[in-house]
Amino acid sequence: MLYGVTQTTEAAADGAPAPGARTSGAARTDRPRWRRTTPHRAWFVAAVTFVTIIGAAAFRSLPGLLIDPLHQEFGWSRGTVGAAVSVNLALYGLTAPFAAALMDRFGIRRVVAVALTVIALGSGLTVWMTAAWQLMLYWGLLVGLGSGSMALAFAATVTNRWFTERKGLVTGILTAASASGQLIFLPALSWLVEGHGWRPAAVTVSLAALVVVPFVWLLLRDHPADVGVKPYGATVFVPKPAPVTGAARRTVGVLAKAVRTGPFWLLAGTFAICGASTNGLVQTHFVPAAHDHGMPITAAASLLAVIGVFDVVGTVASGWFTDRFEPRRLLAVYYALRGVSLLFLPMLLAPTVHPPMLFFIVFYGLDWVATVPPTLALCREQYGEDSAIVFGWVLASHQIGAALVAFLGGVARDAFGSYDMVWYTSGALCAAAALMALVIRRRPVAGVLGAPV
């Protein structure tokens, strides 16, 4: 249903109105118009989640801006800095499935509030670092763990609990929140790095994470039953489930079942290539690669921010498409188009921004994380109630792919003096991902959640 009306849990549980309770707007046309047009509470929760992800997105904007400043100040190689970024990206993914299980145990609010605090602590401590191992500890370990708990599993959990309809659209909107945060923070952080050094930028990331904590604690709710409403689109009231104990055991158990199915490996493989060709490659190495060709850091960072603009459009549109079209075919198209764009990128890098580069930015931006809604839809189709945890493991493969390219991209730049080989290799991997997406079978797999064959 499109508009929600608060009702008692007891009444909703048996499908009949409680004694003296008001009936819905559909049955009572004499209710005030503002009461009949109040949006469902699920949309308010989605809005709070959107703002939370935007506030936490600051940390995703910074790694590509740190490579050259840290290389110049401390003499660390790009491979060393890339290694710290790779630890961050790997933990971002590996933490996600455990975070999804912890949300089932302790609630969304507690897990997300703690995660934001850890991000703020790790980013703030980098201001005093003097050795490469400290970068690994603060930015790699602490920010990686905190950001992993703020990963897409957070959006998946909110969507699964609060929405029965429009899941694809909501997934696209929440995924786009990260790109919106990049759009907001990246130009400001690049200006800070170039004009005042990297330390003020690190402090900005820390403060941005802290500012969001009160919004999460005061405004976010764990389940529709907490406020006495049905999930959006549901026809019956859904009681809040009891906390699930043994979060780590459950997370590993779900993985043990999923790895025995073919679709899991295909989803994990395609999403690993997705991470390699986005977070690991473009987000980490585009700015230094453009700077190698004489482009100012602020100009290159602004181009990344423009990618964020079109990423919002592309991801929301992808969510809309996922509700209407076959997600496997959507994935194949997305990966094929991304691969073609990356093959052309080495020819487009130049000291100034020219129309072909702008075309690449728009084209690539529309495809940046458009893969998330159809991938999550396939996880739901195949793995049912445990889909958020399975998606967390699939996201882990995404970040492992990103981590490998973040590290190997820096090593390749140190060894060959350019990033050209990395762009070409990523384009070829995207072509392979398009083929993998097409062979994912359409019916739910057996052996996971009792799904039928």
Salt bridges, closest charged atoms under 4 A:
ASP30 OD1 - ARG28 NE 2.69
ASP68 OD1 - ARG78 NH2 3.46
GLU73 OE2 - ARG199 NH2 2.90
ASP104 OD1 - ARG161 NH2 2.87
ASP104 OD2 - ARG250 NH1 2.46
ASP226 OD1 - LYS240 NZ 3.20
ASP292 OD2 - ARG413 NE 2.63
GLU326 OE2 - ARG328 NH1 2.24
GLU326 OE1 - ARG442 NH2 3.12
ASP367 OD2 - ARG338 NE 3.99
GLU381 OE2 - ARG328 NH2 2.33
ASP386 OD1 - ARG250 NH2 2.73
